[in-house]
Amino acid sequence: MKRIKAIREIMKKVKDELVVTSPGMISREVYWVKDRPENFYVLGTMGAALGIGIGLALFLERKVIVIIGDGDALINLGSLVLMNKLKLKNLELIILDNNSYQSCGGQPSCSDAIDFKKICKCKVIRVSESDFQVPRIPLKPEEIMRRFYNVINRA
Amino acid sequence: MLESMGWVEMKAKFGVPGSKLKEKIKDVEIYCTSEEEAMALAAGAWLAGKQPEVYMQNTGLCRSLNIILTLYKPYKIPLPKLLLSNRKYPFHHYYVWKYTEDLLRISKFKKIERIEDEENKSN
């Protein structure tokens, strides 16, 4: 399945869940498919999206969906282990696995040497490169943070 | 929300243990797998409306710099309170100790509680 099709299918089902995404094409495609204040795009920090999702899910009743690539999962496998330890019922992890660092040149990753589902409960979707490249997200990081923070903490 | 642990609510206090920290982290139930991960959990906790705290040895500042400079600073997320064990002894801690003030100058934590190593005590 093309990555953007997988993202369209995930985002079609999203209602009021918080969504945290990893850097690169995943964040960009989620933005262009369905931007909303409840989305937190991690633009520069590899391996942080799941930790942020865990931090959110620990203190909120609301469901949190974390969408990351295989490279992002590999750079911080420890967070998958922590996720398995905590077993938060309001946290869902989706790994879009194209076995490569597609956002920076398509170099092969080592994801073919591991089964993420053996580390923690997660959904792994095998994806191939999308047919077209969406532009960068035209939001400043502070704007992404502020509207996300407000959607959780207002009221 | 924790399914199986039976806690009312976990404290927003994340980090990696250190021998000089043990008296200060007796209230912690689950430890993070790295200091950068602790900083990521703290960012999520802050976005969820909490006032998180992180704890680490000074060497953990090296691991934390990435998320501080690529997430906390550009997104203007306030840094958590830092409980820092500033290791100097034995010798393998020396170089990180030597540059700890530089790491703190770069990171700009506002609230820091420090535990300094005592002269020539190795544990």
Interface residues (C-beta under 8 A of the other chain):
Chain A: V20 F40 V42 L43 G44 T45 G47 A48 L50 G51 I52 G53 I54 G55 L56 A57 L58 F59 L60 E61 N76 G78 S79 V81 L82 K85 L86 K87 L88 K89 N90 P141 E142 I144 M145 F148 Y149 I152 N153
Chain B: M1 L2 E3 S4 M5 E9 M10 A12 F14 I30 C32 T33 S34 E36 E37 A38 M39 A40 L41 A42 A43 G44 A45 W46 L47 A48 G49 K50 P52 N66 I67 T70 L71 P74 Y75 K76 I77
